[in-house]
Amino acid sequence: MLGHTNNHHTPYWGVALFIALACAVTAAAGGNDQELVLFYAVSVFLSFLAGLLSMALFSHHDRRRGYLVMNIAGAAVVAFTLVANLSRGLPIISLAAALIIAAVLYVAWVSAGRPRGIRNVEAEAEETSE
């Protein structure tokens, strides 16, 4: 009805997990928008922290000291903000949800044989379906 879909590119289990966790977070916050902002802030700062730590690792491997220092300084500021948000108590649920999602994705990656790169993912998915 909404167009042709391909089973390989729609992770229904991921959508179901996301909706279930979103409902749990909304229920934990009691639907209060100010509480929900705290949950959102934890998720955002957690992703910023992961990105900055990844960039610090890349800078270290490339031996770019200036970028390494800048990324570590940024990660420290973001970590401080994340800890401040988590110290309020209830937003820890948001951190737990992110860790659960990361664990599920890690298990899926390992069970897929730890593929590297994304260049040929679509072509490989189409080959295995035929």
The first five atom37 places (N, CA, C, CB, O) and aatype in JSON, in Angstrom:
{
  "aatype": [12, 10, 7, 8, 16, 2, 2, 8, 8, 16, 14, 18, 17, 7, 19, 0, 10, 13, 9, 0, 10, 0, 4, 0, 19, 16, 0, 0, 0, 7, 7, 2, 3, 5, 6, 10, 19, 10, 13, 18, 0, 19, 15, 19, 13, 10, 15, 13, 10, 0, 7, 10, 10, 15, 12, 0, 10, 13, 15, 8, 8, 3, 1, 1, 1, 7, 18, 10, 19, 12, 2, 9, 0, 7, 0, 0, 19, 19, 0, 13, 16, 10, 19, 0, 2, 10, 15, 1, 7, 10, 14, 9, 9, 15, 10, 0, 0, 0, 10, 9, 9, 0, 0, 19, 10, 18, 19, 0, 17, 19, 15, 0, 7, 1, 14, 1, 7, 9, 1, 2, 19, 6, 0, 6, 0, 6, 6, 16, 15, 6],
  "atom_mask": [
    [1, 1, 1, 1, 1],
    [1, 1, 1, 1, 1],
    [1, 1, 1, 0, 1],
    [1, 1, 1, 1, 1],
    [1, 1, 1, 1, 1],
    [1, 1, 1, 1, 1],
    [1, 1, 1, 1, 1],
    [1, 1, 1, 1, 1],
    [1, 1, 1, 1, 1],
    [1, 1, 1, 1, 1],
    [1, 1, 1, 1, 1],
    [1, 1, 1, 1, 1],
    [1, 1, 1, 1, 1],
    [1, 1, 1, 0, 1],
    [1, 1, 1, 1, 1],
    [1, 1, 1, 1, 1],
    [1, 1, 1, 1, 1],
    [1, 1, 1, 1, 1],
    [1, 1, 1, 1, 1],
    [1, 1, 1, 1, 1],
    [1, 1, 1, 1, 1],
    [1, 1, 1, 1, 1],
    [1, 1, 1, 1, 1],
    [1, 1, 1, 1, 1],
    [1, 1, 1, 1, 1],
    [1, 1, 1, 1, 1],
    [1, 1, 1, 1, 1],
    [1, 1, 1, 1, 1],
    [1, 1, 1, 1, 1],
    [1, 1, 1, 0, 1],
    [1, 1, 1, 0, 1],
    [1, 1, 1, 1, 1],
    [1, 1, 1, 1, 1],
    [1, 1, 1, 1, 1],
    [1, 1, 1, 1, 1],
    [1, 1, 1, 1, 1],
    [1, 1, 1, 1, 1],
    [1, 1, 1, 1, 1],
    [1, 1, 1, 1, 1],
    [1, 1, 1, 1, 1],
    [1, 1, 1, 1, 1],
    [1, 1, 1, 1, 1],
    [1, 1, 1, 1, 1],
    [1, 1, 1, 1, 1],
    [1, 1, 1, 1, 1],
    [1, 1, 1, 1, 1],
    [1, 1, 1, 1, 1],
    [1, 1, 1, 1, 1],
    [1, 1, 1, 1, 1],
    [1, 1, 1, 1, 1],
    [1, 1, 1, 0, 1],
    [1, 1, 1, 1, 1],
    [1, 1, 1, 1, 1],
    [1, 1, 1, 1, 1],
    [1, 1, 1, 1, 1],
    [1, 1, 1, 1, 1],
    [1, 1, 1, 1, 1],
    [1, 1, 1, 1, 1],
    [1, 1, 1, 1, 1],
    [1, 1, 1, 1, 1],
    [1, 1, 1, 1, 1],
    [1, 1, 1, 1, 1],
    [1, 1, 1, 1, 1],
    [1, 1, 1, 1, 1],
    [1, 1, 1, 1, 1],
    [1, 1, 1, 0, 1],
    [1, 1, 1, 1, 1],
    [1, 1, 1, 1, 1],
    [1, 1, 1, 1, 1],
    [1, 1, 1, 1, 1],
    [1, 1, 1, 1, 1],
    [1, 1, 1, 1, 1],
    [1, 1, 1, 1, 1],
    [1, 1, 1, 0, 1],
    [1, 1, 1, 1, 1],
    [1, 1, 1, 1, 1],
    [1, 1, 1, 1, 1],
    [1, 1, 1, 1, 1],
    [1, 1, 1, 1, 1],
    [1, 1, 1, 1, 1],
    [1, 1, 1, 1, 1],
    [1, 1, 1, 1, 1],
    [1, 1, 1, 1, 1],
    [1, 1, 1, 1, 1],
    [1, 1, 1, 1, 1],
    [1, 1, 1, 1, 1],
    [1, 1, 1, 1, 1],
    [1, 1, 1, 1, 1],
    [1, 1, 1, 0, 1],
    [1, 1, 1, 1, 1],
    [1, 1, 1, 1, 1],
    [1, 1, 1, 1, 1],
    [1, 1, 1, 1, 1],
    [1, 1, 1, 1, 1],
    [1, 1, 1, 1, 1],
    [1, 1, 1, 1, 1],
    [1, 1, 1, 1, 1],
    [1, 1, 1, 1, 1],
    [1, 1, 1, 1, 1],
    [1, 1, 1, 1, 1],
    [1, 1, 1, 1, 1],
    [1, 1, 1, 1, 1],
    [1, 1, 1, 1, 1],
    [1, 1, 1, 1, 1],
    [1, 1, 1, 1, 1],
    [1, 1, 1, 1, 1],
    [1, 1, 1, 1, 1],
    [1, 1, 1, 1, 1],
    [1, 1, 1, 1, 1],
    [1, 1, 1, 1, 1],
    [1, 1, 1, 1, 1],
    [1, 1, 1, 1, 1],
    [1, 1, 1, 0, 1],
    [1, 1, 1, 1, 1],
    [1, 1, 1, 1, 1],
    [1, 1, 1, 1, 1],
    [1, 1, 1, 0, 1],
    [1, 1, 1, 1, 1],
    [1, 1, 1, 1, 1],
    [1, 1, 1, 1, 1],
    [1, 1, 1, 1, 1],
    [1, 1, 1, 1, 1],
    [1, 1, 1, 1, 1],
    [1, 1, 1, 1, 1],
    [1, 1, 1, 1, 1],
    [1, 1, 1, 1, 1],
    [1, 1, 1, 1, 1],
    [1, 1, 1, 1, 1],
    [1, 1, 1, 1, 1],
    [1, 1, 1, 1, 1]
  ],
  "atom_positions": [
    [[0.81, -1.19, 0.0], [0.0, 0.0, 0.0], [0.86, 1.27, 0.0], [-0.93, -0.01, 1.2], [0.53, 2.25, -0.66]],
    [[1.97, 1.24, 0.75], [2.85, 2.41, 0.81], [4.04, 2.27, -0.12], [3.33, 2.64, 2.23], [4.95, 3.1, -0.09]],
    [[4.04, 1.26, -0.95], [5.14, 1.07, -1.89], [5.83, -0.26, -1.65], [0.0, 0.0, 0.0], [5.57, -0.94, -0.66]],
    [[6.69, -0.6, -2.56], [7.43, -1.86, -2.49], [8.51, -1.77, -1.41], [8.06, -2.19, -3.86], [9.25, -0.8, -1.36]],
    [[8.59, -2.78, -0.56], [9.63, -2.81, 0.47], [10.47, -4.06, 0.3], [9.01, -2.77, 1.89], [10.03, -5.04, -0.29]],
    [[11.66, -4.01, 0.82], [12.6, -5.11, 0.74], [12.86, -5.61, 2.16], [13.92, -4.69, 0.02], [13.22, -4.82, 3.03]],
    [[12.7, -6.89, 2.39], [12.87, -7.46, 3.74], [14.25, -7.21, 4.32], [12.61, -8.94, 3.7], [14.4, -7.12, 5.54]],
    [[15.26, -7.11, 3.48], [16.63, -6.98, 3.97], [16.95, -5.59, 4.5], [17.58, -7.33, 2.87], [17.94, -5.42, 5.21]],
    [[16.15, -4.61, 4.17], [16.49, -3.25, 4.54], [15.54, -2.64, 5.57], [16.51, -2.39, 3.32], [15.64, -1.45, 5.87]],
    [[14.63, -3.44, 6.11], [13.71, -2.95, 7.13], [13.86, -3.82, 8.37], [12.24, -2.95, 6.62], [13.28, -4.91, 8.43]],
    [[14.62, -3.37, 9.35], [14.82, -4.19, 10.56], [13.61, -4.08, 11.5], [16.11, -3.77, 11.31], [13.62, -3.27, 12.43]],
    [[12.6, -4.88, 11.24], [11.37, -4.79, 12.04], [11.64, -5.01, 13.52], [10.36, -5.81, 11.55], [11.02, -4.36, 14.37]],
    [[12.55, -5.91, 13.84], [12.85, -6.14, 15.26], [13.46, -4.89, 15.87], [13.8, -7.33, 15.43], [13.21, -4.59, 17.04]],
    [[14.26, -4.15, 15.11], [14.86, -2.91, 15.61], [13.81, -1.85, 15.84], [0.0, 0.0, 0.0], [13.87, -1.11, 16.82]],
    [[12.84, -1.77, 14.94], [11.74, -0.8, 15.11], [10.93, -1.16, 16.35], [10.83, -0.77, 13.86], [10.58, -0.28, 17.13]],
    [[10.63, -2.45, 16.52], [9.86, -2.89, 17.69], [10.63, -2.59, 18.98], [9.55, -4.4, 17.59], [10.03, -2.14, 19.96]],
    [[11.93, -2.84, 18.99], [12.74, -2.56, 20.16], [12.76, -1.06, 20.46], [14.17, -3.09, 19.97], [12.64, -0.66, 21.62]],
    [[12.92, -0.25, 19.43], [12.93, 1.2, 19.61], [11.61, 1.69, 20.19], [13.21, 1.9, 18.28], [11.61, 2.5, 21.12]],
    [[10.5, 1.22, 19.66], [9.19, 1.66, 20.15], [8.98, 1.21, 21.59], [8.07, 1.11, 19.26], [8.46, 1.97, 22.41]],
    [[9.39, -0.01, 21.92], [9.24, -0.51, 23.28], [10.07, 0.32, 24.26], [9.65, -1.99, 23.36], [9.6, 0.68, 25.34]],
    [[11.3, 0.62, 23.89], [12.15, 1.42, 24.78], [11.65, 2.86, 24.88], [13.59, 1.41, 24.28], [11.73, 3.47, 25.94]],
    [[11.13, 3.41, 23.78], [10.58, 4.76, 23.82], [9.36, 4.81, 24.74], [10.19, 5.23, 22.4], [9.18, 5.78, 25.48]],
    [[8.54, 3.78, 24.7], [7.38, 3.72, 25.6], [7.83, 3.61, 27.05], [6.48, 2.54, 25.24], [7.24, 4.25, 27.93]],
    [[8.85, 2.82, 27.31], [9.36, 2.67, 28.67], [9.92, 3.99, 29.21], [10.44, 1.58, 28.73], [9.68, 4.34, 30.36]],
    [[10.66, 4.7, 28.37], [11.22, 5.99, 28.79], [10.11, 7.01, 29.04], [12.21, 6.53, 27.74], [10.15, 7.74, 30.02]],
    [[9.13, 7.05, 28.16], [8.01, 7.98, 28.33], [7.23, 7.65, 29.6], [7.08, 7.93, 27.1], [6.83, 8.56, 30.33]],
    [[7.01, 6.38, 29.86], [6.29, 5.99, 31.07], [7.1, 6.32, 32.32], [5.98, 4.49, 31.04], [6.55, 6.78, 33.32]],
    [[8.42, 6.1, 32.27], [9.27, 6.41, 33.42], [9.26, 7.91, 33.72], [10.7, 5.93, 33.17], [9.37, 8.31, 34.88]],
    [[9.14, 8.72, 32.7], [9.12, 10.17, 32.89], [7.73, 10.67, 33.23], [9.64, 10.87, 31.64], [7.55, 11.85, 33.51]],
    [[6.76, 9.8, 33.21], [5.39, 10.21, 33.52], [4.81, 11.14, 32.46], [0.0, 0.0, 0.0], [3.84, 11.84, 32.74]],
    [[5.37, 11.15, 31.27], [4.88, 12.01, 30.2], [5.21, 13.48, 30.4], [0.0, 0.0, 0.0], [4.74, 14.32, 29.64]],
    [[5.99, 13.81, 31.41], [6.36, 15.2, 31.7], [7.44, 15.63, 30.71], [6.86, 15.36, 33.17], [8.5, 15.02, 30.63]],
    [[7.17, 16.7, 29.96], [8.11, 17.1, 28.91], [9.47, 17.53, 29.47], [7.53, 18.23, 28.11], [10.49, 17.31, 28.81]],
    [[9.52, 18.11, 30.64], [10.81, 18.51, 31.22], [11.63, 17.28, 31.62], [10.58, 19.41, 32.45], [12.86, 17.3, 31.51]],
    [[10.97, 16.23, 32.08], [11.67, 14.98, 32.39], [12.18, 14.34, 31.1], [10.75, 14.01, 33.15], [13.29, 13.8, 31.07]],
    [[11.36, 14.38, 30.05], [11.76, 13.77, 28.79], [12.98, 14.47, 28.19], [10.61, 13.81, 27.8], [13.8, 13.83, 27.53]],
    [[13.1, 15.78, 28.42], [14.26, 16.51, 27.92], [15.53, 15.97, 28.57], [14.11, 18.03, 28.19], [16.57, 15.89, 27.92]],
    [[15.46, 15.6, 29.85], [16.62, 15.03, 30.53], [17.03, 13.7, 29.89], [16.32, 14.82, 32.03], [18.22, 13.43, 29.71]],
    [[16.04, 12.87, 29.55], [16.34, 11.6, 28.9], [16.99, 11.85, 27.54], [15.05, 10.77, 28.73], [17.97, 11.19, 27.18]],
    [[16.45, 12.8, 26.81], [16.98, 13.14, 25.5], [18.41, 13.67, 25.61], [16.09, 14.17, 24.8], [19.28, 13.31, 24.82]],
    [[18.65, 14.52, 26.61], [19.98, 15.1, 26.79], [21.01, 14.0, 27.05], [19.98, 16.1, 27.96], [22.12, 14.07, 26.52]],
    [[20.66, 13.01, 27.84], [21.59, 11.91, 28.11], [21.91, 11.18, 26.81], [20.99, 10.93, 29.16], [23.08, 10.87, 26.55]],
    [[20.91, 10.91, 26.01], [21.14, 10.21, 24.74], [22.02, 11.02, 23.8], [19.81, 9.89, 24.06], [22.93, 10.48, 23.17]],
    [[21.75, 12.31, 23.72], [22.52, 13.17, 22.83], [23.97, 13.27, 23.29], [21.89, 14.57, 22.75], [24.89, 13.12, 22.49]],
    [[24.18, 13.52, 24.57], [25.55, 13.67, 25.06], [26.31, 12.34, 25.02], [25.55, 14.22, 26.47], [27.53, 12.34, 24.86]],
    [[25.6, 11.23, 25.17], [26.25, 9.94, 25.04], [26.75, 9.74, 23.6], [25.29, 8.8, 25.44], [27.85, 9.24, 23.39]],
    [[25.94, 10.12, 22.62], [26.39, 10.0, 21.23], [27.52, 10.96, 20.92], [25.22, 10.24, 20.27], [28.45, 10.61, 20.19]],
    [[27.47, 12.19, 21.47], [28.58, 13.13, 21.29], [29.87, 12.56, 21.89], [28.25, 14.49, 21.95], [30.93, 12.66, 21.28]],
    [[29.76, 11.96, 23.08], [30.93, 11.4, 23.73], [31.53, 10.27, 22.91], [30.57, 10.9, 25.14], [32.75, 10.19, 22.73]],
    [[30.67, 9.39, 22.4], [31.16, 8.28, 21.57], [31.86, 8.82, 20.32], [30.0, 7.34, 21.16], [32.92, 8.31, 19.93]],
    [[31.28, 9.83, 19.69], [31.89, 10.41, 18.5], [33.23, 11.06, 18.8], [0.0, 0.0, 0.0], [34.18, 10.87, 18.04]],
    [[33.31, 11.81, 19.88], [34.57, 12.47, 20.23], [35.65, 11.46, 20.61], [34.36, 13.45, 21.37], [36.81, 11.64, 20.25]],
    [[35.28, 10.42, 21.32], [36.26, 9.39, 21.67], [36.74, 8.65, 20.42], [35.67, 8.4, 22.69], [37.92, 8.3, 20.32]],
    [[35.83, 8.41, 19.48], [36.23, 7.78, 18.21], [37.19, 8.67, 17.44], [34.99, 7.46, 17.35], [38.19, 8.2, 16.9]],
    [[36.88, 9.96, 17.4], [37.76, 10.89, 16.69], [39.11, 11.01, 17.39], [37.1, 12.27, 16.59], [40.14, 11.17, 16.73]],
    [[39.12, 10.92, 18.72], [40.39, 10.94, 19.45], [41.23, 9.71, 19.07], [40.15, 10.98, 20.98], [42.44, 9.81, 18.9]],
    [[40.56, 8.57, 18.94], [41.27, 7.35, 18.55], [41.84, 7.49, 17.14], [40.33, 6.14, 18.63], [42.99, 7.11, 16.89]],
    [[41.05, 8.03, 16.21], [41.55, 8.26, 14.85], [42.72, 9.24, 14.85], [40.42, 8.78, 13.95], [43.7, 9.03, 14.14]],
    [[42.61, 10.29, 15.64], [43.69, 11.28, 15.72], [44.96, 10.65, 16.26], [43.28, 12.48, 16.6], [46.06, 10.95, 15.8]],
    [[44.81, 9.78, 17.24], [45.96, 9.09, 17.82], [46.62, 8.19, 16.77], [45.53, 8.25, 19.06], [47.85, 8.17, 16.65]],
    [[45.81, 7.44, 16.02], [46.36, 6.55, 14.99], [47.04, 7.33, 13.87], [45.27, 5.67, 14.42], [48.01, 6.86, 13.28]],
    [[46.52, 8.52, 13.56], [47.11, 9.36, 12.52], [48.25, 10.23, 13.04], [46.05, 10.24, 11.9], [48.86, 10.98, 12.27]],
    [[48.53, 10.14, 14.33], [49.59, 10.92, 14.99], [49.4, 12.42, 14.81], [50.96, 10.51, 14.44], [50.35, 13.16, 14.54]],
    [[48.18, 12.86, 14.96], [47.85, 14.29, 14.88], [47.59, 14.76, 16.31], [46.6, 14.56, 13.94], [46.46, 14.71, 16.79]],
    [[48.63, 15.21, 16.96], [48.58, 15.58, 18.37], [47.59, 16.71, 18.66], [49.95, 15.97, 18.85], [46.87, 16.67, 19.66]],
    [[47.56, 17.71, 17.8], [46.65, 18.84, 18.03], [45.2, 18.4, 18.03], [0.0, 0.0, 0.0], [44.42, 18.78, 18.9]],
    [[44.83, 17.58, 17.04], [43.46, 17.07, 16.99], [43.17, 16.15, 18.16], [43.23, 16.33, 15.67], [42.06, 16.14, 18.7]],
    [[44.16, 15.36, 18.55], [43.99, 14.45, 19.68], [43.68, 15.25, 20.95], [45.25, 13.59, 19.88], [42.75, 14.91, 21.68]],
    [[44.44, 16.29, 21.2], [44.21, 17.12, 22.39], [42.83, 17.76, 22.33], [45.31, 18.21, 22.51], [42.11, 17.78, 23.32]],
    [[42.46, 18.28, 21.17], [41.17, 18.93, 21.02], [40.02, 17.94, 21.24], [41.06, 19.57, 19.62], [39.03, 18.27, 21.9]],
    [[40.14, 16.73, 20.69], [39.09, 15.73, 20.86], [38.99, 15.25, 22.3], [39.34, 14.55, 19.93], [37.89, 15.03, 22.8]],
    [[40.12, 15.08, 22.96], [40.09, 14.65, 24.36], [39.49, 15.75, 25.24], [41.5, 14.29, 24.85], [38.73, 15.46, 26.16]],
    [[39.84, 17.01, 24.96], [39.26, 18.12, 25.73], [37.75, 18.17, 25.53], [39.91, 19.47, 25.32], [36.99, 18.35, 26.48]],
    [[37.31, 18.03, 24.29], [35.87, 18.02, 24.02], [35.18, 16.86, 24.7], [0.0, 0.0, 0.0], [34.09, 17.02, 25.24]],
    [[35.81, 15.68, 24.68], [35.23, 14.51, 25.33], [35.13, 14.72, 26.84], [36.07, 13.25, 25.02], [34.16, 14.28, 27.46]],
    [[36.1, 15.4, 27.43], [36.05, 15.67, 28.87], [34.89, 16.59, 29.21], [37.38, 16.29, 29.34], [34.19, 16.38, 30.21]],
    [[34.68, 17.62, 28.4], [33.57, 18.54, 28.64], [32.23, 17.83, 28.49], [33.64, 19.75, 27.67], [31.33, 17.99, 29.31]],
    [[32.11, 17.03, 27.44], [30.87, 16.31, 27.22], [30.65, 15.27, 28.32], [30.89, 15.63, 25.83], [29.52, 15.08, 28.76]],
    [[31.7, 14.59, 28.76], [31.58, 13.61, 29.85], [31.11, 14.28, 31.12], [32.92, 12.89, 30.09], [30.28, 13.73, 31.85]],
    [[31.63, 15.46, 31.4], [31.19, 16.2, 32.59], [29.7, 16.52, 32.51], [32.01, 17.51, 32.75], [28.96, 16.35, 33.48]],
    [[29.27, 16.98, 31.35], [27.85, 17.31, 31.15], [26.99, 16.05, 31.27], [27.62, 17.97, 29.78], [25.91, 16.09, 31.86]],
    [[27.46, 14.95, 30.73], [26.73, 13.69, 30.82], [26.6, 13.24, 32.27], [27.43, 12.62, 29.99], [25.52, 12.82, 32.69]],
    [[27.68, 13.32, 33.02], [27.64, 12.93, 34.43], [26.69, 13.84, 35.2], [29.05, 12.98, 35.04], [25.96, 13.38, 36.08]],
    [[26.69, 15.13, 34.88], [25.78, 16.06, 35.55], [24.33, 15.68, 35.28], [26.05, 17.5, 35.09], [23.49, 15.73, 36.18]],
    [[24.03, 15.31, 34.05], [22.67, 14.9, 33.73], [22.3, 13.58, 34.41], [22.49, 14.76, 32.22], [21.18, 13.41, 34.89]],
    [[23.26, 12.65, 34.44], [22.98, 11.35, 35.06], [22.84, 11.46, 36.57], [24.09, 10.37, 34.71], [22.18, 10.62, 37.19]],
    [[23.44, 12.47, 37.16], [23.36, 12.62, 38.62], [21.95, 12.96, 39.09], [24.33, 13.7, 39.09], [21.65, 12.89, 40.28]],
    [[21.09, 13.32, 38.16], [19.7, 13.61, 38.52], [18.89, 12.35, 38.77], [19.04, 14.42, 37.42], [17.75, 12.42, 39.22]],
    [[19.49, 11.19, 38.49], [18.88, 9.92, 38.84], [18.14, 9.22, 37.73], [0.0, 0.0, 0.0], [18.67, 8.3, 37.12]],
    [[16.94, 9.64, 37.46], [16.07, 8.93, 36.53], [16.6, 8.82, 35.11], [14.75, 9.59, 36.5], [16.34, 7.82, 34.45]],
    [[17.34, 9.81, 34.59], [17.86, 9.66, 33.22], [18.84, 8.5, 33.04], [18.53, 10.93, 32.81], [19.25, 8.23, 31.91]],
    [[19.21, 7.82, 34.1], [20.06, 6.64, 33.97], [19.35, 5.59, 33.11], [20.41, 6.05, 35.37], [20.0, 4.77, 32.46]],
    [[18.01, 5.62, 33.11], [17.25, 4.7, 32.27], [17.6, 4.91, 30.8], [15.73, 4.88, 32.5], [17.68, 3.95, 30.04]],
    [[17.8, 6.15, 30.41], [18.17, 6.45, 29.03], [19.53, 5.85, 28.7], [18.19, 7.97, 28.79], [19.73, 5.31, 27.61]],
    [[20.47, 5.93, 29.63], [21.78, 5.33, 29.44], [21.65, 3.81, 29.33], [22.72, 5.71, 30.6], [22.29, 3.2, 28.48]],
    [[20.84, 3.22, 30.19], [20.64, 1.77, 30.15], [20.02, 1.34, 28.82], [19.75, 1.32, 31.31], [20.41, 0.32, 28.26]],
    [[19.06, 2.11, 28.32], [18.43, 1.79, 27.04], [19.46, 1.84, 25.91], [17.26, 2.75, 26.74], [19.47, 0.97, 25.04]],
    [[20.32, 2.86, 25.93], [21.35, 2.97, 24.9], [22.31, 1.8, 24.96], [22.12, 4.29, 25.04], [22.73, 1.27, 23.93]],
    [[22.67, 1.38, 26.17], [23.58, 0.24, 26.31], [22.93, -1.06, 25.85], [24.03, 0.11, 27.76], [23.6, -1.93, 25.28]],
    [[21.63, -1.21, 26.1], [20.91, -2.4, 25.64], [20.9, -2.45, 24.11], [19.46, -2.43, 26.19], [21.16, -3.49, 23.5]],
    [[20.6, -1.3, 23.5], [20.58, -1.24, 22.03], [21.98, -1.53, 21.48], [20.09, 0.15, 21.55], [22.11, -2.26, 20.49]],
    [[23.01, -0.97, 22.1], [24.38, -1.22, 21.65], [24.73, -2.7, 21.78], [25.38, -0.36, 22.45], [25.38, -3.26, 20.9]],
    [[24.3, -3.33, 22.86], [24.59, -4.75, 23.05], [23.89, -5.61, 21.99], [24.16, -5.19, 24.44], [24.48, -6.55, 21.47]],
    [[22.64, -5.28, 21.68], [21.9, -6.02, 20.66], [22.56, -5.86, 19.3], [20.43, -5.56, 20.61], [22.71, -6.83, 18.56]],
    [[22.96, -4.65, 18.97], [23.63, -4.42, 17.68], [25.0, -5.1, 17.63], [23.79, -2.91, 17.44], [25.4, -5.6, 16.58]],
    [[25.71, -5.12, 18.75], [27.0, -5.8, 18.79], [26.83, -7.3, 18.56], [27.71, -5.54, 20.14], [27.59, -7.9, 17.8]],
    [[25.84, -7.89, 19.21], [25.58, -9.32, 19.04], [25.21, -9.61, 17.58], [24.45, -9.79, 19.99], [25.65, -10.61, 17.01]],
    [[24.4, -8.74, 16.98], [24.03, -8.92, 15.56], [25.26, -8.82, 14.67], [22.97, -7.88, 15.14], [25.38, -9.56, 13.69]],
    [[26.16, -7.9, 14.98], [27.38, -7.73, 14.2], [28.28, -8.96, 14.32], [28.14, -6.47, 14.65], [28.82, -9.44, 13.32]],
    [[28.44, -9.46, 15.53], [29.28, -10.64, 15.75], [28.66, -11.86, 15.07], [29.45, -10.91, 17.26], [29.38, -12.65, 14.45]],
    [[27.33, -12.02, 15.17], [26.69, -13.18, 14.55], [26.74, -13.1, 13.02], [25.24, -13.29, 15.02], [26.61, -14.12, 12.35]],
    [[26.93, -11.9, 12.47], [27.07, -11.74, 11.02], [28.51, -11.95, 10.57], [26.6, -10.35, 10.6], [28.82, -11.78, 9.39]],
    [[29.39, -12.33, 11.49], [30.78, -12.59, 11.13], [31.67, -11.37, 11.19], [0.0, 0.0, 0.0], [32.73, -11.35, 10.57]],
    [[31.26, -10.35, 11.93], [32.03, -9.11, 12.09], [32.44, -8.49, 10.76], [33.28, -9.37, 12.92], [33.62, -8.28, 10.5]],
    [[31.45, -8.19, 9.91], [31.79, -7.61, 8.61], [32.46, -6.25, 8.75], [30.53, -7.48, 7.74], [32.16, -5.5, 9.68]],
    [[33.36, -5.94, 7.85], [34.07, -4.66, 7.86], [33.66, -3.87, 6.63], [35.62, -4.87, 7.89], [33.56, -4.41, 5.53]],
    [[33.42, -2.59, 6.83], [33.08, -1.72, 5.72], [31.63, -1.84, 5.29], [0.0, 0.0, 0.0], [30.94, -2.79, 5.65]],
    [[31.18, -0.86, 4.52], [29.8, -0.87, 4.07], [29.68, -0.78, 2.56], [29.04, 0.26, 4.71], [28.58, -0.69, 2.02]],
    [[30.79, -0.81, 1.88], [30.8, -0.58, 0.43], [29.88, -1.54, -0.31], [32.21, -0.72, -0.09], [29.13, -1.11, -1.18]],
    [[29.91, -2.82, 0.02], [29.16, -3.82, -0.75], [28.02, -4.44, 0.05], [30.09, -4.9, -1.23], [27.55, -5.52, -0.31]],
    [[27.58, -3.81, 1.11], [26.57, -4.41, 1.97], [25.28, -4.7, 1.22], [26.28, -3.51, 3.15], [24.73, -5.8, 1.34]],
    [[24.8, -3.74, 0.45], [23.55, -3.94, -0.25], [23.66, -5.05, -1.28], [23.11, -2.65, -0.91], [22.76, -5.88, -1.39]],
    [[24.74, -5.07, -2.03], [24.92, -6.12, -3.03], [25.01, -7.49, -2.38], [26.17, -5.84, -3.88], [24.44, -8.46, -2.88]],
    [[25.72, -7.59, -1.26], [25.85, -8.87, -0.57], [24.51, -9.32, 0.0], [26.88, -8.77, 0.55], [24.2, -10.51, -0.02]],
    [[23.71, -8.39, 0.5], [22.4, -8.74, 1.03], [21.49, -9.27, -0.07], [21.75, -7.53, 1.71], [20.72, -10.2, 0.14]],
    [[21.59, -8.67, -1.24], [20.77, -9.12, -2.38], [21.22, -10.49, -2.85], [20.85, -8.1, -3.54], [20.38, -11.3, -3.26]],
    [[22.53, -10.78, -2.81], [23.03, -12.09, -3.24], [22.54, -13.19, -2.33], [24.55, -12.09, -3.28], [22.18, -14.27, -2.82]],
    [[22.51, -12.96, -1.02], [22.1, -14.0, -0.09], [20.59, -14.26, -0.12], [22.51, -13.63, 1.31], [20.14, -15.32, 0.31]],
    [[19.81, -13.3, -0.63], [18.36, -13.49, -0.65], [17.9, -14.32, -1.84], [17.66, -12.15, -0.67], [16.78, -14.84, -1.83]],
    [[18.71, -14.46, -2.84], [18.31, -15.19, -4.04], [18.64, -16.63, -3.98], [18.93, -14.59, -5.24], [18.36, -17.37, -4.93]]
  ]
}
